[in-house]
Amino acid sequence: MLRHPTALIAPTARLADDVEVGAFAIIEDGVTLGPGCRVLPHAQVLAGVIMGTGNLVDRGTIIGGNPQSLNFDPAIRSGVLIGDGNTFREHVTLHRSMHPGGNTVIGSQNFFMAGSHVGHDSVIGDRNAIANAVLLAGHVTVGNRCFLGGGSVYHQFIRVGDMAMLQGNSAFSSDVPPYCIGHSVNLLTGVNIIGLRRSGFDVPTRSEIRRLYTTVFRHPLGPVKGAAALLEEGAIQSEPARHFLTFLTLAGSRGLATPGAAA
């Protein structure tokens, strides 16, 4: 049975013919669900959510809820944009944008484990694994192919760079650079070499990133100005290395996670 008779599906919702909706699920006005999506029992997809193809919304998950902000006006129309092939396991919560016409954005092929939370106006890239009980505050940006360990928490407005691997129960209120391993509170413990190798980065590229990690965090100008200086020198050999340095130069007011003793 594709659409359970107890499911509540708004007449203005646009569902592809093969979308499955389980018992007591709720699909609100203006929702769009592409081919192959499945909304399991007791899940809710609320107004303003647009999904691509092949997404799984597991039991008890709520996508498109109001932001948790005392200043939010529920009359504002905003939404959530979701790509293809994402998995939202049990009791994931994902909030819509605070801003009129704005969107929280989820890419494709992400795996959100049970009880994880994505705050309003966050932007999540592709192929990330977000483990149980991870908490992302509003306006957090996560790159691609990251692993966020269970119970880890992320302050509003920070960035997590591509392929970062972050320890369970860690906490970050500063930007986490690409390709790094993070732990404890705002600490790094080196480059995610195994992840780089598994993703096809060749030996020269891995070596260059590791060398630059050491260089910028020991640079007399500090990592932000040091990264800018290295880019100006023009001696960078690989695009991933350039991406690493560019990320550092764009650090915001919350600064950067920095090297510390291994957990």
PyMOL commands that set and color helices and strands:
alter all, ss='L'
color gray80, all
select helices_A, chain A and resi 193-198+203-217+223-233+239-249
alter helices_A, ss='H'
color red, helices_A
select strands_A, chain A and resi 8-9+14-15+20-21+26-27+32-33+38-39+44-45+49-51+56-57+62-65+79-82+87-88+93-95+103-106+111-112+117-118+123-124+129-130+135-136+141-142+147-148+153-154+159-160+165-166+171-172+180-183+187-191+258-259
alter strands_A, ss='S'
color yellow, strands_A
deselect
rebuild
show_as cartoon
